[in-house]
Amino acid sequence: MENFVVSARKYRPQHFSSVVGQSHITTTLKNAILQQHLAHAFLFCGPRGVGKTTCARILAKTINCEHITPEGEACDTCSSCVSFESGSTFNVHELDAASNNSVDDIRELIEQVRFAPQSGRYKVYIIDEVHMLSASAFNAFLKTLEEPPAHAIFILATTEKHKILPTILSRCQIFDFKRITPAAVVAHLQEIAQKEGIQAEPEALQIIAQKCDGCMRDALSILDKIVSFTHSNLTYSNTLEHLNALDEDYFFRLLDMLIQEDLPSVLSLVDEIDTKGFEGDMLLGSLSEFFRNLLVSKDERSVPLLQVMDGFRTRYMEAARSLSTAYVIGALSILNEAEIGYKSARNKKLHVEFHLIKLNYLQQAVTLVAEESGSKKKRLDEMKPVAFRAIGFRPHPQPAVPPATPPAPTPVNHQPSAPAEPDRPIPPAAGIGALKKIRDQIQNRKKEVATVLPLSAEPVKEAWSAYLERLTANNQVTSHHNLKDARVNITEEHVLEVMADNRVQLQFIEAEKTGLTLHLQEWFNNPKIQISLQLDPQADEAAPVKEQVLSKKDQFIRLVGKYPIVNELKERLNLDLDY
């Protein structure tokens, strides 16, 4: 019996030109080989089954080829290429980091890197699933990866780039592989089918391309299974049957029933799908993808995003024209809610049926919302302005301040006043005039009262004494003592200089600076007044004053000076202090 080789291995690309869907990477690698601009470390990252390890092997084979073609491909005839194909080369070492992820494995690899190749130019080390290395193994690998010998090239491959340390990423030339498009998968499957003599309908290959999710290895594995199932005759129907996939016709039938609000037919169709062995989550997921395709089909610019067979593309576009965008988005929201709650539902079938019932009457909800929006707009258009009753302004009584200019006498009207009309709106001009009159009165009052007093020795002394009395009333004895001994000088028009004899006194004055500043600004009616604290220069030259040791009584006095509420609590609770 002949040994069977799966298609994923049998048709594995051997040259850059045969790699499917990664031209942006293969072109870069070929140019680097031709120009001799090879990096010492590469990182190939991307989804599974898109050609990362394949490109790593092709690169390792090509850079050691003795007769590289002008296109940057290996010749397949030299001794290096022959030994590589037969698996007997000593210049390429592959390490599976999923099972060899310890520090000892990396140290053993580093020991091998020191030895130059016996034949060929480079020794290539391919480390697959490199994200599985432990943190200590990564750290042991850092120095060698940064400064390897001239003959060593490292190619790292991973599906989870985010798990690799940034220090590793910074030492590698990174290549991001992308998912293979369904069109590229179909073309490659057709080429293999012709070589193997397989009869395959294009619709069947398109179903395989949709199921593989951009992974060529999965597509080839699915092809091998269906070929065995169908005796090398792939049709659309037997492919659907083998893959346990739902036909698009089911969803178009279901859409017609939902639009007609034919609930019995909807539930019967769901039961038919359930009888065929399709799970509820598969139905919800496929139906969500169906409505997503409908939404994409509503605009010609997004039609290329449809990943469906050509025969269904026209049906999608026709169905999308008959549906509103609000209906499709509402259906997607309901299905998303159903998928989220499917795992936690006890009765899976009832859960699916309940959300399909909501879909069945979704059209009524969309129509009702549209009608309510229209009625609200109509009511807004019919609104009329409200008539306000005139309100007389009564100014506040002003203090007896002699005006700068005596006002003109107000003429007295001896005619009887007419009664006020409560439903008559106030004239706009009269309202604005009354507000302006009040505003002018307030501004005049501020001008009369706001008299700025100049800073001079006697007024400053009075203001200072008043603040000291406030401190005494608040039991701030220590602050009172330090402020009383401070020396005050007027240095500028709005600046008071307060001189302290030592650092302790300066600290107490600093604590009262804000309150003292506000007090002086209010006393002289001048918000520009500022306080400048200075330490006596002689005190700076002398030895620093040590913090004095306070008795319990002095400590309580200082606490009360900083937090007056403490004394208030003492009085309210009738507490006696034991000094």
C-alpha positions as CSV (number, residue, x, y, z in Angstrom):
1,M,0.0,0.0,0.0
2,E,1.4,3.4,-1.1
3,N,2.0,5.8,1.8
4,F,-0.4,8.7,1.6
5,V,1.0,12.2,2.0
6,V,-1.4,15.0,3.0
7,S,-1.8,17.9,0.6
8,A,-0.4,20.3,3.2
9,R,2.9,18.5,3.1
10,K,2.9,17.3,-0.5
11,Y,2.2,20.8,-2.0
12,R,4.2,22.8,0.5
13,P,5.9,25.7,-1.4
14,Q,9.6,25.2,-2.1
15,H,10.3,28.6,-3.6
16,F,9.2,32.1,-2.8
17,S,7.2,32.3,-6.0
18,S,4.9,29.5,-4.9
19,V,4.0,31.0,-1.6
20,V,0.3,32.0,-1.7
21,G,-0.9,35.4,-0.5
22,Q,2.3,36.8,1.0
23,S,3.9,38.6,-1.9
24,H,4.8,41.6,0.2
25,I,7.1,39.4,2.3
26,T,8.5,37.2,-0.4
27,T,9.5,40.1,-2.6
28,T,11.3,41.8,0.4
29,L,13.2,38.7,1.2
30,K,14.3,38.0,-2.4
31,N,15.5,41.6,-2.7
32,A,17.4,41.3,0.5
33,I,19.1,38.1,-0.7
34,L,20.1,39.6,-4.1
35,Q,21.4,42.9,-2.5
36,Q,23.1,40.9,0.3
37,H,21.3,43.0,3.0
38,L,20.3,40.1,5.2
39,A,19.5,40.8,8.8
40,H,20.9,38.5,11.5
41,A,17.5,37.9,13.1
42,F,14.0,37.7,11.6
43,L,10.6,37.5,13.3
44,F,7.7,36.0,11.3
45,C,4.4,36.6,13.0
46,G,0.8,36.1,11.9
47,P,-2.2,33.7,12.0
48,R,-1.7,30.0,11.9
49,G,-1.3,28.2,8.6
50,V,-0.4,31.2,6.4
51,G,3.2,30.3,5.6
52,K,5.5,31.5,8.4
53,T,7.5,28.3,8.8
54,T,7.4,27.6,5.1
55,C,9.0,31.0,4.3
56,A,11.6,30.4,7.0
57,R,12.6,27.1,5.4
58,I,12.7,28.7,1.9
59,L,14.9,31.5,3.2
60,A,17.3,29.1,5.0
61,K,17.5,27.0,1.8
62,T,18.0,30.0,-0.6
63,I,20.8,31.9,1.4
64,N,23.0,28.8,1.3
65,C,22.3,28.0,-2.4
66,E,25.5,28.0,-4.5
67,H,23.8,29.2,-7.6
68,I,21.0,31.6,-6.8
69,T,18.9,32.6,-9.8
70,P,18.6,36.2,-10.9
71,E,15.1,36.2,-9.4
72,G,16.4,35.4,-6.0
73,E,15.3,31.8,-5.9
74,A,17.3,28.6,-5.0
75,C,18.6,26.5,-7.9
76,D,17.5,23.1,-6.5
77,T,20.5,21.4,-8.1
78,C,23.5,22.3,-6.0
79,S,24.8,20.1,-3.2
80,S,23.3,22.5,-0.5
81,C,19.8,22.4,-2.1
82,V,20.0,18.7,-2.5
83,S,21.0,18.1,1.1
84,F,18.3,20.4,2.3
85,E,15.6,18.6,0.3
86,S,16.7,15.2,1.6
87,G,16.8,16.5,5.2
88,S,20.5,15.8,5.6
89,T,21.8,19.3,5.9
90,F,23.7,20.4,9.0
91,N,23.2,24.1,8.3
92,V,19.6,24.4,9.3
93,H,18.4,23.7,12.8
94,E,14.8,23.8,13.8
95,L,13.6,24.1,17.4
96,D,10.1,23.8,18.6
97,A,9.8,26.3,21.5
98,A,6.5,24.8,22.6
99,S,8.3,21.7,24.0
100,N,11.9,23.1,24.3
101,N,11.3,26.3,26.2
102,S,13.7,26.0,29.2
103,V,16.9,27.9,29.9
104,D,18.9,24.7,29.3
105,D,17.5,24.3,25.8
106,I,18.5,27.8,24.9
107,R,22.0,27.4,26.4
108,E,22.5,24.3,24.3
109,L,21.4,26.2,21.2
110,I,23.9,29.0,22.1
111,E,26.7,26.5,22.4
112,Q,26.0,25.3,18.9
113,V,26.0,28.8,17.5
114,R,29.7,29.2,18.1
115,F,30.7,26.6,15.5
116,A,31.0,27.8,11.9
117,P,29.3,25.7,9.1
118,Q,31.4,23.0,7.4
119,S,29.8,23.9,4.1
120,G,27.8,26.8,3.0
121,R,27.8,30.4,4.2
122,Y,25.2,30.4,7.0
123,K,23.9,28.3,9.9
124,V,20.2,29.1,10.2
125,Y,18.3,28.5,13.4
126,I,14.5,28.3,13.1
127,I,12.6,28.6,16.4
128,D,8.9,27.9,16.0
129,E,6.3,29.1,18.5
130,V,8.9,31.3,20.1
131,H,6.3,33.0,22.3
132,M,6.3,29.8,24.4
133,L,9.8,30.4,25.7
134,S,10.0,31.2,29.4
135,A,11.1,34.6,30.6
136,S,14.4,33.2,31.8
137,A,15.0,31.5,28.4
138,F,14.3,34.8,26.7
139,N,16.8,36.6,28.9
140,A,19.4,34.0,28.2
141,F,18.9,34.4,24.5
142,L,19.1,38.2,24.4
143,K,22.9,38.7,24.1
144,T,23.3,36.1,21.4
145,L,20.4,37.4,19.5
146,E,21.8,40.9,19.6
147,E,25.4,40.1,18.6
148,P,25.5,36.6,16.9
149,P,28.5,35.4,14.9
150,A,28.6,36.4,11.3
151,H,27.7,33.0,10.1
152,A,24.5,32.7,12.3
153,I,21.0,33.8,11.3
154,F,18.0,33.4,13.6
155,I,14.4,33.1,12.2
156,L,11.7,33.2,14.9
157,A,8.1,32.3,14.2
158,T,5.1,33.0,16.3
159,T,1.3,33.4,16.2
160,E,1.2,35.6,19.3
161,K,3.5,38.5,18.8
162,H,2.2,40.4,21.9
163,K,3.6,37.7,24.2
164,I,7.2,38.3,23.1
165,L,9.4,40.6,25.2
166,P,10.0,44.1,23.7
167,T,13.8,43.5,24.1
168,I,13.4,40.6,21.7
169,L,11.3,42.5,19.2
170,S,13.8,45.4,19.1
171,R,16.6,43.0,18.0
172,C,14.6,41.4,15.1
173,Q,13.5,42.4,11.6
174,I,9.7,41.9,11.9
175,F,7.5,40.5,9.1
176,D,3.7,40.4,9.6
177,F,2.0,37.7,7.6
178,K,-1.7,38.3,6.7
179,R,-4.6,36.0,6.3
180,I,-5.0,34.5,2.8
181,T,-8.0,35.9,0.9
182,P,-10.8,33.5,-0.2
183,A,-10.0,34.2,-3.8
184,A,-6.4,33.2,-3.4
185,V,-7.4,30.0,-1.5
186,V,-9.9,29.0,-4.3
187,A,-7.2,29.6,-7.0
188,H,-4.7,27.4,-5.1
189,L,-7.3,24.7,-4.5
190,Q,-8.2,24.6,-8.2
191,E,-4.6,24.2,-9.1
192,I,-4.2,21.3,-6.8
193,A,-7.4,19.7,-7.9
194,Q,-6.2,19.8,-11.5
195,K,-2.9,18.1,-10.6
196,E,-4.7,15.4,-8.6
197,G,-7.4,14.8,-11.1
198,I,-10.2,15.9,-8.8
199,Q,-13.6,17.1,-10.1
200,A,-14.5,20.1,-8.0
201,E,-17.2,22.7,-8.5
202,P,-16.1,26.3,-7.9
203,E,-19.0,26.7,-5.4
204,A,-17.6,23.8,-3.4
205,L,-14.2,25.3,-3.3
206,Q,-15.6,28.6,-2.2
207,I,-17.3,26.9,0.7
208,I,-14.0,25.5,1.7
209,A,-12.3,28.9,1.4
210,Q,-14.9,30.4,3.7
211,K,-14.6,27.7,6.3
212,C,-10.7,27.8,6.5
213,D,-10.8,31.5,7.7
214,G,-7.7,32.5,5.7
215,C,-5.6,29.4,6.8
216,M,-4.2,27.5,3.8
217,R,-3.2,24.5,5.9
218,D,-6.9,24.1,7.1
219,A,-8.1,24.5,3.5
220,L,-5.9,21.7,2.3
221,S,-6.9,19.5,5.2
222,I,-10.6,20.1,4.5
223,L,-10.0,19.3,0.8
224,D,-8.4,16.0,1.7
225,K,-11.3,15.0,3.9
226,I,-14.0,15.8,1.3
227,V,-12.1,14.1,-1.4
228,S,-12.1,10.9,0.6
229,F,-15.8,11.4,1.4
230,T,-17.0,12.1,-2.2
231,H,-14.5,9.9,-4.1
232,S,-12.8,12.9,-5.8
233,N,-16.0,14.5,-6.9
234,L,-16.7,17.7,-5.0
235,T,-20.1,19.2,-5.4
236,Y,-21.8,22.1,-3.6
237,S,-24.3,19.8,-1.9
238,N,-22.0,17.1,-0.7
239,T,-19.5,19.7,0.5
240,L,-22.2,21.4,2.6
241,E,-23.2,18.0,4.0
242,H,-19.7,17.0,4.9
243,L,-18.8,20.4,6.5
244,N,-22.1,20.5,8.4
245,A,-22.8,24.0,7.0
246,L,-26.1,25.7,6.4
247,D,-27.1,26.6,2.9
248,E,-27.7,30.3,2.1
249,D,-31.1,29.3,0.8
250,Y,-32.2,28.6,4.4
251,F,-31.5,32.2,5.4
252,F,-33.2,33.7,2.3
253,R,-36.3,31.6,3.1
254,L,-36.1,32.7,6.7
255,L,-35.8,36.3,5.7
256,D,-39.0,36.1,3.6
257,M,-40.9,34.6,6.5
258,L,-39.6,37.3,8.9
259,I,-40.7,40.1,6.6
260,Q,-44.2,38.6,6.2
261,E,-44.3,38.0,10.0
262,D,-45.2,34.4,9.4
263,L,-44.2,33.1,12.9
264,P,-45.4,29.4,12.5
265,S,-43.3,29.0,9.4
266,V,-40.3,30.6,11.1
267,L,-40.5,28.1,14.0
268,S,-41.1,25.2,11.7
269,L,-37.9,26.1,9.7
270,V,-35.9,26.4,12.9
271,D,-37.1,23.0,14.0
272,E,-36.1,21.6,10.6
273,I,-32.6,23.0,11.0
274,D,-32.4,21.6,14.5
275,T,-33.5,18.2,13.3
276,K,-30.6,18.1,10.8
277,G,-28.2,18.4,13.8
278,F,-27.2,22.0,13.6
279,E,-26.6,23.5,17.1
280,G,-28.3,26.8,18.1
281,D,-25.1,28.7,18.3
282,M,-24.2,27.8,14.8
283,L,-27.6,29.0,13.6
284,L,-27.2,32.3,15.4
285,G,-23.7,32.8,14.2
286,S,-24.6,32.0,10.5
287,L,-27.7,34.2,10.7
288,S,-25.6,37.1,12.1
289,E,-23.2,36.7,9.2
290,F,-26.2,36.7,6.8
291,F,-27.5,40.0,8.1
292,R,-24.0,41.4,8.1
293,N,-23.8,40.6,4.4
294,L,-27.2,42.3,3.8
295,L,-25.9,45.4,5.5
296,V,-22.7,45.4,3.4
297,S,-24.8,44.9,0.2
298,K,-26.8,48.1,0.8
299,D,-24.0,50.3,-0.6
300,E,-22.1,49.6,-3.8
301,R,-18.9,50.8,-2.3
302,S,-19.0,48.0,0.3
303,V,-20.2,45.2,-2.0
304,P,-16.6,43.9,-2.6
305,L,-16.5,43.0,1.1
306,L,-19.0,40.2,0.5
307,Q,-17.3,36.9,0.8
308,V,-20.0,34.8,-0.8
309,M,-20.4,32.8,-4.0
310,D,-21.0,34.8,-7.1
311,G,-24.5,33.2,-7.5
312,F,-25.6,34.6,-4.2
313,R,-24.1,38.1,-4.6
314,T,-27.0,39.3,-6.8
315,R,-29.6,37.8,-4.4
316,Y,-28.0,39.7,-1.5
317,M,-28.1,43.0,-3.3
318,E,-31.8,42.5,-4.3
319,A,-32.8,41.6,-0.7
320,A,-30.9,44.5,0.8
321,R,-32.8,47.0,-1.4
322,S,-36.1,45.9,0.1
323,L,-34.9,46.3,3.7
324,S,-34.3,49.5,5.7
325,T,-30.9,50.0,7.4
326,A,-32.7,50.4,10.8
327,Y,-34.2,46.9,10.4
328,V,-30.9,45.2,9.5
329,I,-29.1,46.9,12.4
330,G,-31.9,46.0,14.8
331,A,-31.7,42.4,13.6
332,L,-27.9,42.3,14.2
333,S,-28.4,43.7,17.7
334,I,-31.0,41.0,18.6
335,L,-28.7,38.3,17.2
336,N,-25.7,39.6,19.1
337,E,-27.7,39.6,22.3
338,A,-28.8,36.0,21.6
339,E,-25.2,34.8,21.0
340,I,-24.0,36.4,24.2
341,G,-26.7,34.8,26.3
342,Y,-26.7,31.4,24.6
343,K,-24.1,29.7,26.9
344,S,-25.9,30.7,30.1
345,A,-29.4,29.7,28.8
346,R,-30.8,26.4,30.2
347,N,-33.2,25.7,27.4
348,K,-31.0,26.4,24.3
349,K,-33.7,25.8,21.7
350,L,-36.2,28.0,23.5
351,H,-33.6,30.7,23.8
352,V,-33.1,30.7,20.0
353,E,-36.8,30.6,19.3
354,F,-37.4,33.5,21.7
355,H,-35.0,35.8,19.8
356,L,-36.4,34.7,16.5
357,I,-39.8,35.7,17.7
358,K,-38.4,39.2,18.4
359,L,-36.9,39.2,14.9
360,N,-40.4,38.2,13.5
361,Y,-42.0,41.4,14.9
362,L,-39.0,43.7,14.5
363,Q,-40.6,45.3,11.4
364,Q,-43.5,46.6,13.5
365,A,-41.1,48.1,16.1
366,V,-39.1,49.9,13.4
367,T,-42.3,51.3,11.9
368,L,-43.6,52.4,15.2
369,V,-40.4,54.2,16.1
370,A,-40.4,55.9,12.7
371,E,-44.0,57.1,13.2
372,E,-43.3,58.3,16.8
373,S,-40.3,60.3,15.5
374,G,-42.5,61.9,12.8
375,S,-45.3,62.8,15.3
376,K,-42.8,64.3,17.7
377,K,-41.5,66.5,14.9
378,K,-45.0,67.5,13.9
379,R,-45.8,68.5,17.5
380,L,-42.6,70.6,17.7
381,D,-43.6,72.4,14.5
382,E,-47.1,73.2,16.0
383,M,-45.7,74.7,19.2
384,K,-46.6,78.4,19.9
385,P,-44.7,80.9,22.1
386,V,-46.0,81.3,25.6
387,A,-47.2,84.7,26.7
388,F,-45.6,86.0,29.9
389,R,-47.1,88.3,32.4
390,A,-45.4,91.6,33.0
391,I,-43.5,91.8,36.3
392,G,-42.5,95.1,37.8
393,F,-38.9,95.5,39.0
394,R,-38.6,96.7,42.6
395,P,-35.1,97.9,43.3
396,H,-33.5,97.1,46.7
397,P,-33.3,100.0,49.2
398,Q,-30.0,101.8,48.8
399,P,-27.9,103.0,51.7
400,A,-27.9,106.7,52.4
401,V,-24.9,107.7,50.3
402,P,-24.9,111.3,48.9
403,P,-24.8,111.0,45.1
404,A,-22.1,112.8,43.2
405,T,-24.8,114.5,41.0
406,P,-28.3,115.1,42.3
407,P,-30.8,113.3,40.2
408,A,-33.4,115.1,38.2
409,P,-36.9,115.3,39.8
410,T,-39.3,112.6,38.6
411,P,-42.5,114.1,37.1
412,V,-45.6,113.1,38.9
413,N,-48.4,111.7,36.8
414,H,-51.8,112.7,38.3
415,Q,-53.8,110.5,35.9
416,P,-55.2,107.3,37.4
417,S,-53.2,104.3,36.3
418,A,-54.8,101.6,34.2
419,P,-55.1,98.1,35.6
420,A,-52.4,95.6,34.6
421,E,-53.2,93.1,31.9
422,P,-52.0,89.7,33.2
423,D,-52.0,87.9,29.8
424,R,-50.2,90.6,27.9
425,P,-46.5,89.8,27.1
426,I,-43.9,92.3,28.4
427,P,-42.3,94.4,25.6
428,P,-38.7,93.4,25.0
429,A,-37.5,97.0,25.0
430,A,-39.0,97.7,28.4
431,G,-37.5,94.6,29.9
432,I,-34.0,95.4,28.6
433,G,-34.2,99.0,29.8
434,A,-35.2,97.9,33.4
435,L,-32.3,95.5,33.6
436,K,-29.9,98.1,32.3
437,K,-31.1,100.6,35.0
438,I,-30.5,98.1,37.8
439,R,-27.0,97.2,36.4
440,D,-26.1,100.9,36.3
441,Q,-27.2,101.4,39.9
442,I,-25.1,98.5,41.1
443,Q,-22.0,99.8,39.2
444,N,-22.4,103.2,40.7
445,R,-22.7,101.8,44.2
446,K,-19.5,99.8,43.7
447,K,-17.6,102.9,42.5
448,E,-18.8,104.9,45.6
449,V,-17.9,102.2,48.1
450,A,-14.6,100.9,46.6
451,T,-12.2,103.5,48.0
452,V,-8.7,102.1,48.2
453,L,-6.8,103.2,51.3
454,P,-3.1,103.7,50.9
455,L,-0.6,101.7,52.9
456,S,0.9,103.8,55.7
457,A,2.5,103.1,59.1
458,E,-0.5,103.9,61.4
459,P,-3.2,102.1,59.4
460,V,-1.0,99.1,59.1
461,K,-0.4,99.1,62.8
462,E,-4.1,99.2,63.5
463,A,-4.8,96.4,61.0
464,W,-2.0,94.3,62.5
465,S,-3.4,94.8,66.0
466,A,-6.9,93.8,64.8
467,Y,-5.5,90.6,63.4
468,L,-3.7,89.9,66.7
469,E,-7.0,90.3,68.6
470,R,-8.6,87.8,66.3
471,L,-5.8,85.3,67.1
472,T,-6.3,85.9,70.8
473,A,-10.1,85.3,70.5
474,N,-9.4,82.0,68.7
475,N,-6.9,80.9,71.4
476,Q,-4.0,80.9,68.9
477,V,-1.6,82.0,71.6
478,T,1.6,80.8,69.8
479,S,0.7,82.4,66.5
480,H,-0.2,85.6,68.3
481,H,3.2,85.7,70.1
482,N,5.2,85.1,66.9
483,L,3.3,87.7,64.9
484,K,3.5,90.3,67.6
485,D,7.3,90.0,67.7
486,A,7.7,90.2,63.9
487,R,9.0,93.4,62.3
488,V,6.8,94.9,59.6
489,N,8.0,97.3,56.9
490,I,6.3,98.9,53.8
491,T,8.7,98.1,51.0
492,E,6.5,98.9,47.9
493,E,3.2,100.5,47.2
494,H,1.2,97.2,47.8
495,V,3.9,95.0,49.5
496,L,4.4,94.5,53.3
497,E,7.7,92.9,54.3
498,V,7.5,90.8,57.5
499,M,10.9,90.0,59.1
500,A,11.3,87.0,61.3
501,D,14.1,86.5,63.9
502,N,14.4,82.8,63.5
503,R,13.1,79.8,61.5
504,V,10.5,78.7,64.1
505,Q,8.9,82.2,64.0
506,L,9.0,82.2,60.2
507,Q,7.1,78.9,60.1
508,F,4.3,80.2,62.3
509,I,4.0,83.4,60.3
510,E,4.0,81.3,57.1
511,A,1.1,79.3,58.5
512,E,-0.9,82.6,59.0
513,K,0.2,84.3,55.7
514,T,-3.0,83.5,53.8
515,G,-5.4,84.6,56.5
516,L,-3.3,87.7,57.2
517,T,-3.2,88.7,53.5
518,L,-7.0,88.4,53.2
519,H,-7.4,90.5,56.4
520,L,-5.2,93.3,55.1
521,Q,-6.8,93.3,51.6
522,E,-10.2,93.7,53.2
523,W,-9.0,96.3,55.7
524,F,-7.5,98.6,53.0
525,N,-10.0,97.5,50.4
526,N,-7.1,96.7,48.1
527,P,-6.8,93.2,46.5
528,K,-3.3,93.9,45.3
529,I,-1.7,93.8,48.8
530,Q,0.8,91.1,49.2
531,I,3.1,89.9,52.1
532,S,6.8,89.2,51.6
533,L,8.3,86.9,54.4
534,Q,11.9,87.4,55.1
535,L,14.3,85.8,57.6
536,D,16.8,88.0,59.4
537,P,20.2,87.7,57.6
538,Q,21.9,87.4,61.0
539,A,19.7,84.4,61.8
540,D,20.9,82.7,58.6
541,E,24.6,83.1,59.6
542,A,23.9,81.9,63.2
543,A,23.3,78.3,64.1
544,P,19.9,77.0,63.2
545,V,17.4,77.3,66.0
546,K,16.3,74.0,67.4
547,E,12.7,73.1,67.7
548,Q,11.6,74.0,71.2
549,V,10.1,71.2,73.4
550,L,6.6,72.1,74.2
551,S,4.7,71.1,77.3
552,K,1.4,69.4,77.1
553,K,-0.4,72.7,77.6
554,D,1.6,74.4,74.9
555,Q,0.9,71.4,72.6
556,F,-2.8,71.7,73.2
557,I,-2.6,75.5,72.5
558,R,-0.8,74.9,69.3
559,L,-3.3,72.3,68.2
560,V,-6.2,74.7,69.0
561,G,-4.4,77.4,67.1
562,K,-4.2,75.2,64.0
563,Y,-7.6,73.5,64.4
564,P,-10.1,75.8,66.3
565,I,-12.7,73.1,66.1
566,V,-10.8,71.1,68.8
567,N,-11.5,73.8,71.4
568,E,-15.1,74.0,70.3
569,L,-15.5,70.2,70.8
570,K,-13.9,70.6,74.3
571,E,-16.4,73.3,75.3
572,R,-19.4,71.4,74.0
573,L,-18.4,68.1,75.6
574,N,-17.4,69.9,78.9
575,L,-14.0,68.2,78.9
576,D,-11.4,68.8,81.6
577,L,-7.8,68.7,80.5
578,D,-5.1,67.2,82.7
579,Y,-1.9,69.1,81.9
